[in-house]
């Protein structure tokens, strides 16, 4: 049976927001053109697999700013979660197991 942990509320909230920010960033990057700068399309079949990309109009200044904002928030949250005082309670593989447990814990909204 997997061990359960009594994670502090601020750590749970930080991890949950980190999940949300990463999901939002991933969805945004999937919607954006493949290149930040405008570039012509290309086709290359000289490697081990064929690679094709359509022409990219590049990202707008607003899109670049949104990606930067999300990446900055992701970094802040990752630092907060990974350096939280709670981890001082653990050593070695216990800390690794607890961290893995947090990554898979979701805050349940009461209904």
MOPAC internal coordinates of N, CA, C and O (Angstrom, degrees):
PM7 1SCF
backbone

  N    0.0000 0     0.00 0     0.00 0    0    0    0
  C    1.4611 1     0.00 0     0.00 0    1    0    0
  C    1.5272 1   109.41 1     0.00 0    2    1    0
  O    1.2310 1   120.22 1   -44.56 1    3    2    1
  N    1.3010 1   117.18 1   135.44 1    3    2    1
  C    1.4560 1   121.98 1  -178.62 1    5    3    2
  C    1.5187 1   110.00 1   -70.36 1    6    5    3
  O    1.2310 1   121.29 1   -38.75 1    7    6    5
  N    1.3208 1   115.13 1   141.25 1    7    6    5
  C    1.4518 1   120.53 1   179.02 1    9    7    6
  C    1.5239 1   109.28 1   -72.05 1   10    9    7
  O    1.2310 1   121.01 1   -34.85 1   11   10    9
  N    1.3331 1   115.68 1   145.15 1   11   10    9
  C    1.4592 1   119.54 1   175.80 1   13   11   10
  C    1.5250 1   107.96 1  -106.00 1   14   13   11
  O    1.2310 1   120.98 1   -28.05 1   15   14   13
  N    1.2985 1   115.73 1   151.95 1   15   14   13
  C    1.4561 1   121.85 1  -176.50 1   17   15   14
  C    1.5140 1   109.47 1  -124.50 1   18   17   15
  O    1.2310 1   121.45 1   -30.06 1   19   18   17
  N    1.3135 1   114.84 1   149.94 1   19   18   17
  C    1.4571 1   121.32 1   178.45 1   21   19   18
  C    1.5296 1   107.88 1  -100.15 1   22   21   19
  O    1.2310 1   121.19 1  -104.33 1   23   22   21
  N    1.3437 1   115.32 1    75.67 1   23   22   21
  C    1.4538 1   120.02 1  -177.81 1   25   23   22
  C    1.5249 1   110.58 1   -70.00 1   26   25   23
  O    1.2310 1   120.19 1   -41.16 1   27   26   25
  N    1.3261 1   117.25 1   138.84 1   27   26   25
  C    1.4674 1   119.45 1   176.10 1   29   27   26
  C    1.5338 1   110.74 1   -65.47 1   30   29   27
  O    1.2310 1   120.98 1   -27.95 1   31   30   29
  N    1.3167 1   115.74 1   152.05 1   31   30   29
  C    1.4606 1   121.34 1  -176.61 1   33   31   30
  C    1.5175 1   113.86 1   -58.57 1   34   33   31
  O    1.2310 1   119.95 1   139.11 1   35   34   33
  N    1.3440 1   117.70 1   -40.89 1   35   34   33
  C    1.4659 1   118.87 1  -178.68 1   37   35   34
  C    1.5255 1   111.59 1   -67.46 1   38   37   35
  O    1.2310 1   120.40 1   147.23 1   39   38   37
  N    1.3311 1   116.84 1   -32.77 1   39   38   37
  C    1.4659 1   120.50 1   177.43 1   41   39   38
  C    1.5306 1   110.14 1   -69.99 1   42   41   39
  O    1.2310 1   120.38 1   136.60 1   43   42   41
  N    1.3240 1   116.87 1   -43.40 1   43   42   41
  C    1.4699 1   120.37 1   176.16 1   45   43   42
  C    1.5299 1   111.35 1   -60.35 1   46   45   43
  O    1.2310 1   120.76 1   135.62 1   47   46   45
  N    1.3177 1   116.15 1   -44.38 1   47   46   45
  C    1.4667 1   120.41 1  -179.80 1   49   47   46
  C    1.5261 1   110.91 1   -64.55 1   50   49   47
  O    1.2310 1   120.52 1   139.15 1   51   50   49
  N    1.3298 1   116.61 1   -40.85 1   51   50   49
  C    1.4645 1   120.19 1   178.03 1   53   51   50
  C    1.5174 1   111.85 1   -63.18 1   54   53   51
  O    1.2310 1   120.34 1   136.91 1   55   54   53
  N    1.3383 1   116.96 1   -43.09 1   55   54   53
  C    1.4636 1   120.27 1   179.14 1   57   55   54
  C    1.5222 1   110.86 1   -66.17 1   58   57   55
  O    1.2310 1   120.16 1   139.76 1   59   58   57
  N    1.3308 1   117.30 1   -40.24 1   59   58   57
  C    1.4655 1   120.57 1   179.34 1   61   59   58
  C    1.5255 1   110.63 1   -64.41 1   62   61   59
  O    1.2310 1   120.26 1   136.74 1   63   62   61
  N    1.3308 1   117.10 1   -43.26 1   63   62   61
  C    1.4702 1   119.37 1   177.83 1   65   63   62
  C    1.5277 1   110.42 1   -64.79 1   66   65   63
  O    1.2310 1   120.21 1   143.76 1   67   66   65
  N    1.3329 1   117.20 1   -36.24 1   67   66   65
  C    1.4683 1   120.64 1   177.12 1   69   67   66
  C    1.5265 1   110.43 1   -61.19 1   70   69   67
  O    1.2310 1   120.28 1   136.31 1   71   70   69
  N    1.3349 1   117.07 1   -43.69 1   71   70   69
  C    1.4735 1   120.51 1   175.64 1   73   71   70
  C    1.5337 1   110.29 1   -58.06 1   74   73   71
  O    1.2310 1   120.45 1   134.56 1   75   74   73
  N    1.3257 1   116.74 1   -45.44 1   75   74   73
  C    1.4588 1   121.70 1  -177.13 1   77   75   74
  C    1.5253 1   111.85 1   -65.34 1   78   77   75
  O    1.2310 1   120.62 1   135.60 1   79   78   77
  N    1.3308 1   116.41 1   -44.40 1   79   78   77
  C    1.4631 1   120.52 1  -179.51 1   81   79   78
  C    1.5247 1   110.31 1   -64.62 1   82   81   79
  O    1.2310 1   120.41 1   138.16 1   83   82   81
  N    1.3258 1   116.82 1   -41.84 1   83   82   81
  C    1.4689 1   119.58 1   178.75 1   85   83   82
  C    1.5280 1   111.28 1   -64.16 1   86   85   83
  O    1.2310 1   120.07 1   140.35 1   87   86   85
  N    1.3179 1   117.47 1   -39.65 1   87   86   85
  C    1.4608 1   120.32 1   178.18 1   89   87   86
  C    1.5308 1   110.90 1   -65.70 1   90   89   87
  O    1.2310 1   120.65 1   138.09 1   91   90   89
  N    1.3271 1   116.36 1   -41.91 1   91   90   89
  C    1.4633 1   120.65 1   179.17 1   93   91   90
  C    1.5301 1   110.99 1   -65.04 1   94   93   91
  O    1.2310 1   120.26 1   137.49 1   95   94   93
  N    1.3289 1   117.11 1   -42.51 1   95   94   93
  C    1.4611 1   121.31 1   178.29 1   97   95   94
  C    1.5227 1   110.99 1   -64.18 1   98   97   95
  O    1.2310 1   120.23 1   136.64 1   99   98   97
  N    1.3148 1   117.17 1   -43.36 1   99   98   97
  C    1.4562 1   121.13 1   178.98 1  101   99   98
  C    1.5262 1   111.23 1   -61.27 1  102  101   99
  O    1.2310 1   120.55 1   135.49 1  103  102  101
  N    1.3217 1   116.55 1   -44.51 1  103  102  101
  C    1.4724 1   120.62 1   179.73 1  105  103  102
  C    1.5301 1   110.49 1   -64.33 1  106  105  103
  O    1.2310 1   120.24 1   139.17 1  107  106  105
  N    1.3117 1   117.15 1   -40.83 1  107  106  105
  C    1.4538 1   120.82 1   179.12 1  109  107  106
  C    1.5261 1   110.81 1   -63.63 1  110  109  107
  O    1.2310 1   120.26 1   133.38 1  111  110  109
  N    1.3286 1   117.12 1   -46.62 1  111  110  109
  C    1.4662 1   120.73 1  -178.95 1  113  111  110
  C    1.5320 1   111.58 1   -63.09 1  114  113  111
  O    1.2310 1   120.02 1   147.47 1  115  114  113
  N    1.3155 1   117.57 1   -32.53 1  115  114  113
  C    1.4725 1   120.62 1   177.52 1  117  115  114
  C    1.5229 1   111.49 1   -68.97 1  118  117  115
  O    1.2310 1   120.20 1   149.20 1  119  118  117
  N    1.3258 1   117.22 1   -30.80 1  119  118  117
  C    1.4656 1   121.55 1  -179.58 1  121  119  118
  C    1.5335 1   112.75 1   -80.06 1  122  121  119
  O    1.2310 1   120.29 1   152.83 1  123  122  121
  N    1.3105 1   117.06 1   -27.17 1  123  122  121
  C    1.4606 1   121.23 1  -174.79 1  125  123  122
  C    1.5259 1   111.59 1   -78.28 1  126  125  123
  O    1.2310 1   120.13 1   -22.91 1  127  126  125
  N    1.3326 1   117.36 1   157.09 1  127  126  125
  C    1.4620 1   120.13 1   174.35 1  129  127  126
  C    1.5275 1   110.80 1   -58.57 1  130  129  127
  O    1.2310 1   120.55 1   -22.28 1  131  130  129
  N    1.3113 1   116.55 1   157.72 1  131  130  129
  C    1.4612 1   121.86 1  -174.62 1  133  131  130
  C    1.5223 1   113.08 1   -67.44 1  134  133  131
  O    1.2310 1   119.59 1   158.55 1  135  134  133
  N    1.3309 1   118.39 1   -21.45 1  135  134  133
  C    1.4625 1   121.65 1  -178.28 1  137  135  134
  C    1.5218 1   110.40 1  -121.09 1  138  137  135
  O    1.2310 1   120.86 1   -43.05 1  139  138  137
  N    1.3188 1   115.97 1   136.95 1  139  138  137
  C    1.4635 1   120.79 1   177.40 1  141  139  138
  C    1.5246 1   109.53 1   -65.53 1  142  141  139
  O    1.2310 1   120.62 1   137.26 1  143  142  141
  N    1.3099 1   116.43 1   -42.74 1  143  142  141
  C    1.4654 1   122.59 1   179.17 1  145  143  142
  C    1.5306 1   109.66 1   -92.76 1  146  145  143
  O    1.2310 1   119.84 1   -29.72 1  147  146  145
  N    1.3415 1   117.92 1   150.28 1  147  146  145
  C    1.4687 1   119.22 1   175.17 1  149  147  146
  C    1.5352 1   110.12 1   -61.48 1  150  149  147
  O    1.2310 1   120.79 1   -50.81 1  151  150  149
  N    1.3204 1   116.09 1   129.19 1  151  150  149
  C    1.4615 1   121.61 1   178.79 1  153  151  150
  C    1.5180 1   110.03 1  -142.07 1  154  153  151
  O    1.2310 1   121.46 1   -29.16 1  155  154  153
  N    1.3300 1   114.81 1   150.84 1  155  154  153
  C    1.4619 1   120.38 1   174.63 1  157  155  154
  C    1.5194 1   109.41 1   -69.02 1  158  157  155
  O    1.2310 1   120.95 1   -24.13 1  159  158  157
  N    1.3078 1   115.79 1   155.87 1  159  158  157
  C    1.4553 1   120.52 1   174.20 1  161  159  158
  C    1.5166 1   110.51 1   -72.64 1  162  161  159
  O    1.2310 1   120.82 1   -13.69 1  163  162  161
  N    1.3292 1   116.04 1   166.31 1  163  162  161
  C    1.4645 1   119.22 1   178.24 1  165  163  162
  C    1.5123 1   110.71 1  -154.64 1  166  165  163
  O    1.2310 1   121.75 1   -16.97 1  167  166  165
  N    1.3255 1   114.25 1   163.03 1  167  166  165
  C    1.4553 1   122.20 1   174.93 1  169  167  166
  C    1.5163 1   107.17 1  -138.19 1  170  169  167
  O    1.2310 1   120.36 1   -50.24 1  171  170  169
  N    1.3091 1   116.92 1   129.76 1  171  170  169
  C    1.4648 1   121.16 1  -178.30 1  173  171  170
  C    1.5257 1   108.37 1  -137.11 1  174  173  171
  O    1.2310 1   120.60 1   -62.91 1  175  174  173
  N    1.3407 1   116.47 1   117.09 1  175  174  173
  C    1.4631 1   119.56 1   177.14 1  177  175  174
  C    1.5313 1   111.23 1  -120.64 1  178  177  175
  O    1.2310 1   120.72 1  -154.48 1  179  178  177
  N    1.3360 1   116.24 1    25.52 1  179  178  177
  C    1.4690 1   120.48 1   179.05 1  181  179  178
  C    1.5202 1   112.91 1   -89.04 1  182  181  179
  O    1.2310 1   119.92 1   169.63 1  183  182  181
  N    1.3019 1   117.75 1   -10.37 1  183  182  181
  C    1.4632 1   121.40 1  -179.92 1  185  183  182
  C    1.5194 1   110.75 1   -93.33 1  186  185  183
  O    1.2310 1   120.61 1    17.95 1  187  186  185
  N    1.3060 1   116.44 1  -162.05 1  187  186  185
  C    1.4623 1   121.33 1  -178.77 1  189  187  186
  C    1.5156 1   112.52 1   -76.30 1  190  189  187
  O    1.2310 1   120.80 1   165.88 1  191  190  189
  N    1.3453 1   116.07 1   -14.12 1  191  190  189
  C    1.4628 1   119.93 1   173.84 1  193  191  190
  C    1.5249 1   108.26 1  -148.57 1  194  193  191
  O    1.2310 1   121.09 1   -25.87 1  195  194  193
  N    1.2972 1   115.53 1   154.13 1  195  194  193
  C    1.4577 1   120.70 1  -179.56 1  197  195  194
  C    1.5275 1   109.61 1   -77.07 1  198  197  195
  O    1.2310 1   120.84 1   -44.38 1  199  198  197
  N    1.3285 1   116.01 1   135.62 1  199  198  197
  C    1.4532 1   121.98 1   178.19 1  201  199  198
  C    1.5187 1   107.63 1  -122.96 1  202  201  199
  O    1.2310 1   121.14 1   -51.15 1  203  202  201
  N    1.3196 1   115.43 1   128.85 1  203  202  201
  C    1.4612 1   120.65 1   177.23 1  205  203  202
  C    1.5270 1   109.08 1  -132.79 1  206  205  203
  O    1.2310 1   121.47 1   -40.01 1  207  206  205
  N    1.3075 1   114.79 1   139.99 1  207  206  205
  C    1.4585 1   120.61 1   175.58 1  209  207  206
  C    1.5211 1   108.28 1  -137.78 1  210  209  207
  O    1.2310 1   119.95 1   -43.98 1  211  210  209
  N    1.3233 1   117.69 1   136.02 1  211  210  209
  C    1.4660 1   119.99 1   174.62 1  213  211  210
  C    1.5337 1   108.90 1   -74.56 1  214  213  211
  O    1.2310 1   120.49 1   -11.53 1  215  214  213
  N    1.3006 1   116.67 1   168.47 1  215  214  213
  C    1.4668 1   119.81 1   175.20 1  217  215  214
  C    1.5287 1   108.80 1   -59.10 1  218  217  215
  O    1.2310 1   121.00 1   -37.27 1  219  218  217
  N    1.3234 1   115.70 1   142.73 1  219  218  217
  C    1.4647 1   120.65 1  -179.88 1  221  219  218
  C    1.5257 1   109.49 1  -112.10 1  222  221  219
  O    1.2310 1   120.33 1   -52.86 1  223  222  221
  N    1.3255 1   116.98 1   127.14 1  223  222  221
  C    1.4683 1   119.10 1   176.71 1  225  223  222
  C    1.5352 1   111.34 1   -75.70 1  226  225  223
  O    1.2310 1   120.40 1   172.00 1  227  226  225
  N    1.3378 1   116.85 1    -8.00 1  227  226  225
  C    1.4661 1   120.41 1  -175.95 1  229  227  226
  C    1.5190 1   110.72 1    83.74 1  230  229  227
  O    1.2310 1   121.65 1    -2.21 1  231  230  229
  N    1.3102 1   114.45 1   177.79 1  231  230  229
  C    1.4597 1   120.67 1   179.76 1  233  231  230
  C    1.5207 1   109.27 1   -98.94 1  234  233  231
  O    1.2310 1   120.86 1   -33.76 1  235  234  233
  N    1.3143 1   115.97 1   146.24 1  235  234  233
  C    1.4622 1   120.24 1   174.13 1  237  235  234
  C    1.5275 1   108.97 1   -74.24 1  238  237  235
  O    1.2310 1   120.56 1   -13.83 1  239  238  237
  N    1.3082 1   116.54 1   166.17 1  239  238  237
  C    1.4726 1   121.01 1   177.14 1  241  239  238
  C    1.5323 1   110.13 1   -60.41 1  242  241  239
  O    1.2310 1   120.34 1   141.79 1  243  242  241
  N    1.3416 1   116.96 1   -38.21 1  243  242  241
  C    1.4655 1   120.49 1   179.17 1  245  243  242
  C    1.5307 1   111.03 1   -65.75 1  246  245  243
  O    1.2310 1   120.37 1   139.59 1  247  246  245
  N    1.3313 1   116.90 1   -40.41 1  247  246  245
  C    1.4689 1   120.53 1   178.44 1  249  247  246
  C    1.5268 1   110.72 1   -65.30 1  250  249  247
  O    1.2310 1   120.56 1   137.32 1  251  250  249
  N    1.3197 1   116.54 1   -42.68 1  251  250  249
  C    1.4592 1   120.06 1   177.84 1  253  251  250
  C    1.5302 1   111.12 1   -62.26 1  254  253  251
  O    1.2310 1   120.76 1   139.11 1  255  254  253
  N    1.3247 1   116.15 1   -40.89 1  255  254  253
  C    1.4619 1   120.91 1   179.26 1  257  255  254
  C    1.5307 1   110.93 1   -65.25 1  258  257  255
  O    1.2310 1   120.29 1   139.70 1  259  258  257
  N    1.3309 1   117.05 1   -40.30 1  259  258  257
  C    1.4710 1   120.89 1   179.64 1  261  259  258
  C    1.5283 1   110.78 1   -65.33 1  262  261  259
  O    1.2310 1   120.30 1   136.84 1  263  262  261
  N    1.3308 1   117.04 1   -43.16 1  263  262  261
  C    1.4672 1   120.32 1   177.37 1  265  263  262
  C    1.5259 1   109.96 1   -62.40 1  266  265  263
  O    1.2310 1   120.14 1   135.80 1  267  266  265
  N    1.3171 1   117.33 1   -44.20 1  267  266  265
  C    1.4688 1   121.05 1  -179.80 1  269  267  266
  C    1.5243 1   110.83 1   -62.87 1  270  269  267
  O    1.2310 1   120.38 1   137.84 1  271  270  269
  N    1.3434 1   116.87 1   -42.16 1  271  270  269
  C    1.4659 1   121.29 1   179.34 1  273  271  270
  C    1.5324 1   110.82 1   -61.25 1  274  273  271
  O    1.2310 1   120.57 1   134.85 1  275  274  273
  N    1.3355 1   116.52 1   -45.15 1  275  274  273
  C    1.4662 1   120.22 1   179.93 1  277  275  274
  C    1.5335 1   111.50 1   -67.76 1  278  277  275
  O    1.2310 1   120.11 1   139.72 1  279  278  277
  N    1.3226 1   117.40 1   -40.28 1  279  278  277
  C    1.4681 1   119.95 1   178.37 1  281  279  278
  C    1.5248 1   111.02 1   -64.51 1  282  281  279
  O    1.2310 1   120.32 1   140.62 1  283  282  281
  N    1.3319 1   117.00 1   -39.38 1  283  282  281
  C    1.4615 1   121.01 1   178.49 1  285  283  282
  C    1.5335 1   110.18 1   -64.67 1  286  285  283
  O    1.2310 1   120.41 1   135.47 1  287  286  285
  N    1.3255 1   116.81 1   -44.53 1  287  286  285
  C    1.4755 1   119.98 1   179.38 1  289  287  286
  C    1.5238 1   110.65 1   -65.29 1  290  289  287
  O    1.2310 1   120.39 1   140.44 1  291  290  289
  N    1.3369 1   116.86 1   -39.56 1  291  290  289
  C    1.4576 1   120.79 1   176.98 1  293  291  290
  C    1.5287 1   110.09 1   -59.22 1  294  293  291
  O    1.2310 1   120.41 1   135.99 1  295  294  293
  N    1.3089 1   116.82 1   -44.01 1  295  294  293
  C    1.4713 1   121.16 1   179.25 1  297  295  294
  C    1.5316 1   110.75 1   -62.96 1  298  297  295
  O    1.2310 1   120.21 1   133.01 1  299  298  297
  N    1.3387 1   117.20 1   -46.99 1  299  298  297
  C    1.4663 1   121.10 1   179.52 1  301  299  298
  C    1.5266 1   111.16 1   -57.51 1  302  301  299
  O    1.2310 1   120.89 1   134.57 1  303  302  301
  N    1.3303 1   115.90 1   -45.43 1  303  302  301
  C    1.4650 1   120.19 1  -178.51 1  305  303  302
  C    1.5304 1   111.70 1   -68.43 1  306  305  303
  O    1.2310 1   120.16 1   140.36 1  307  306  305
  N    1.3197 1   117.30 1   -39.64 1  307  306  305
  C    1.4651 1   120.55 1   179.05 1  309  307  306
  C    1.5248 1   110.11 1   -62.73 1  310  309  307
  O    1.2310 1   120.24 1   138.85 1  311  310  309
  N    1.3211 1   117.16 1   -41.15 1  311  310  309
  C    1.4672 1   120.87 1   177.71 1  313  311  310
  C    1.5279 1   109.80 1   -65.94 1  314  313  311
  O    1.2310 1   120.11 1   135.14 1  315  314  313
  N    1.3378 1   117.40 1   -44.86 1  315  314  313
  C    1.4648 1   120.91 1   179.27 1  317  315  314
  C    1.5236 1   111.48 1   -57.93 1  318  317  315
  O    1.2310 1   120.86 1   130.67 1  319  318  317
  N    1.3239 1   115.95 1   -49.33 1  319  318  317
  C    1.4679 1   120.33 1  -177.50 1  321  319  318
  C    1.5242 1   111.11 1   -66.29 1  322  321  319
  O    1.2310 1   119.95 1   134.67 1  323  322  321
  N    1.3138 1   117.70 1   -45.33 1  323  322  321
  C    1.4682 1   119.99 1  -174.00 1  325  323  322
  C    1.5224 1   113.49 1   -74.55 1  326  325  323
  O    1.2310 1   119.72 1   159.38 1  327  326  325
  N    1.3257 1   118.14 1   -20.62 1  327  326  325
  C    1.4743 1   120.02 1  -179.70 1  329  327  326
  C    1.5275 1   112.29 1  -109.62 1  330  329  327
  O    1.2310 1   119.92 1  -168.23 1  331  330  329
  N    1.3151 1   117.76 1    11.77 1  331  330  329
  C    1.4674 1   121.89 1  -178.59 1  333  331  330
  C    1.5308 1   110.09 1   -58.91 1  334  333  331
  O    1.2310 1   120.49 1   -37.44 1  335  334  333
  N    1.3125 1   116.68 1   142.56 1  335  334  333
  C    1.4752 1   122.05 1  -178.55 1  337  335  334
  C    1.5333 1   112.98 1   -59.49 1  338  337  335
  O    1.2310 1   120.09 1   157.72 1  339  338  337
  N    1.3320 1   117.44 1   -22.28 1  339  338  337
  C    1.4660 1   121.54 1   179.98 1  341  339  338
  C    1.5229 1   111.88 1   -57.51 1  342  341  339
  O    1.2310 1   120.08 1   145.24 1  343  342  341
  N    1.3374 1   117.44 1   -34.76 1  343  342  341
  C    1.4674 1   120.49 1  -175.58 1  345  343  342
  C    1.5194 1   112.63 1   -68.06 1  346  345  343
  O    1.2310 1   119.45 1   163.61 1  347  346  345
  N    1.3271 1   118.65 1   -16.39 1  347  346  345
  C    1.4665 1   121.74 1   178.66 1  349  347  346
  C    1.5290 1   111.69 1   -65.46 1  350  349  347
  O    1.2310 1   120.16 1   160.77 1  351  350  349
  N    1.3197 1   117.29 1   -19.23 1  351  350  349
  C    1.4648 1   121.63 1   179.07 1  353  351  350
  C    1.5272 1   112.60 1   -71.88 1  354  353  351
  O    1.2310 1   120.20 1   165.96 1  355  354  353
  N    1.3360 1   117.22 1   -14.04 1  355  354  353
  C    1.4622 1   121.39 1  -172.66 1  357  355  354
  C    1.5265 1   110.87 1  -118.43 1  358  357  355
  O    1.2310 1   121.80 1   -22.24 1  359  358  357
  N    1.3308 1   114.17 1   157.76 1  359  358  357
  C    1.4624 1   120.30 1   174.05 1  361  359  358
  C    1.5237 1   108.77 1  -133.62 1  362  361  359
  O    1.2310 1   121.16 1   -24.98 1  363  362  361
  N    1.3131 1   115.38 1   155.02 1  363  362  361
  C    1.4636 1   121.94 1   172.56 1  365  363  362
  C    1.5082 1   115.19 1    50.21 1  366  365  363
  O    1.2310 1   121.68 1    47.61 1  367  366  365
  N    1.3253 1   114.38 1  -132.39 1  367  366  365
  C    1.4634 1   119.73 1  -175.75 1  369  367  366
  C    1.5325 1   111.96 1   -68.18 1  370  369  367
  O    1.2310 1   120.07 1   157.15 1  371  370  369
  N    1.3276 1   117.48 1   -22.85 1  371  370  369
  C    1.4696 1   119.14 1   175.66 1  373  371  370
  C    1.5288 1   110.18 1   -61.74 1  374  373  371
  O    1.2310 1   120.66 1   139.55 1  375  374  373
  N    1.3305 1   116.34 1   -40.45 1  375  374  373
  C    1.4597 1   120.61 1   178.75 1  377  375  374
  C    1.5336 1   110.26 1   -66.25 1  378  377  375
  O    1.2310 1   120.64 1   138.45 1  379  378  377
  N    1.3161 1   116.38 1   -41.55 1  379  378  377
  C    1.4653 1   120.97 1   178.76 1  381  379  378
  C    1.5263 1   109.88 1   -61.84 1  382  381  379
  O    1.2310 1   120.45 1   134.78 1  383  382  381
  N    1.3177 1   116.74 1   -45.22 1  383  382  381
  C    1.4702 1   120.94 1   179.60 1  385  383  382
  C    1.5311 1   111.47 1   -63.49 1  386  385  383
  O    1.2310 1   120.63 1   138.17 1  387  386  385
  N    1.3288 1   116.39 1   -41.83 1  387  386  385
  C    1.4648 1   119.84 1   179.51 1  389  387  386
  C    1.5235 1   110.55 1   -66.08 1  390  389  387
  O    1.2310 1   120.58 1   138.78 1  391  390  389
  N    1.3236 1   116.49 1   -41.22 1  391  390  389
  C    1.4720 1   120.06 1   179.43 1  393  391  390
  C    1.5324 1   110.27 1   -63.69 1  394  393  391
  O    1.2310 1   120.59 1   138.25 1  395  394  393
  N    1.3229 1   116.48 1   -41.75 1  395  394  393
  C    1.4630 1   120.06 1   177.19 1  397  395  394
  C    1.5334 1   109.77 1   -62.87 1  398  397  395
  O    1.2310 1   120.60 1   140.89 1  399  398  397
  N    1.3136 1   116.45 1   -39.11 1  399  398  397
  C    1.4646 1   120.44 1   177.57 1  401  399  398
  C    1.5166 1   111.81 1   -61.16 1  402  401  399
  O    1.2310 1   120.47 1   138.62 1  403  402  401
  N    1.3349 1   116.71 1   -41.38 1  403  402  401
  C    1.4658 1   120.00 1   178.71 1  405  403  402
  C    1.5203 1   111.13 1   -64.67 1  406  405  403
  O    1.2310 1   120.22 1   138.92 1  407  406  405
  N    1.3220 1   117.19 1   -41.08 1  407  406  405
  C    1.4595 1   120.60 1  -177.97 1  409  407  406
  C    1.5260 1   111.83 1   -60.83 1  410  409  407
  O    1.2310 1   120.50 1   153.38 1  411  410  409
  N    1.3148 1   116.65 1   -26.62 1  411  410  409
  C    1.4623 1   120.98 1  -177.80 1  413  411  410
  C    1.5251 1   113.14 1  -103.23 1  414  413  411
  O    1.2310 1   120.59 1  -173.53 1  415  414  413
  N    1.3199 1   116.48 1     6.47 1  415  414  413
  C    1.4617 1   121.10 1   177.85 1  417  415  414
  C    1.5115 1   108.70 1   -94.21 1  418  417  415
  O    1.2310 1   120.90 1   -48.07 1  419  418  417
  N    1.2971 1   115.89 1   131.93 1  419  418  417
  C    1.4646 1   121.11 1   176.87 1  421  419  418
  C    1.5252 1   108.64 1  -115.56 1  422  421  419
  O    1.2310 1   121.00 1   -40.21 1  423  422  421
  N    1.3109 1   115.69 1   139.79 1  423  422  421
  C    1.4651 1   120.27 1   175.47 1  425  423  422
  C    1.5151 1   107.28 1   -72.87 1  426  425  423
  O    1.2310 1   120.91 1   -52.50 1  427  426  425
  N    1.2771 1   115.87 1   127.50 1  427  426  425
  C    1.4560 1   120.73 1  -179.76 1  429  427  426
  C    1.5240 1   107.94 1   -94.58 1  430  429  427
  O    1.2310 1   120.53 1   -56.33 1  431  430  429
  N    1.3165 1   116.59 1   123.67 1  431  430  429
  C    1.4561 1   120.96 1   177.77 1  433  431  430
  C    1.5240 1   109.26 1   -78.80 1  434  433  431
  O    1.2310 1   119.94 1   -57.27 1  435  434  433
  N    1.3330 1   117.71 1   122.73 1  435  434  433
  C    1.4777 1   118.63 1   178.08 1  437  435  434
  C    1.5168 1   110.38 1   -67.55 1  438  437  435
  O    1.2310 1   121.35 1   -40.39 1  439  438  437
  N    1.3015 1   115.01 1   139.61 1  439  438  437
  C    1.4799 1   119.63 1  -178.27 1  441  439  438
  C    1.4996 1   110.55 1  -111.06 1  442  441  439
  O    1.2310 1   120.10 1   180.00 1  443  442  441

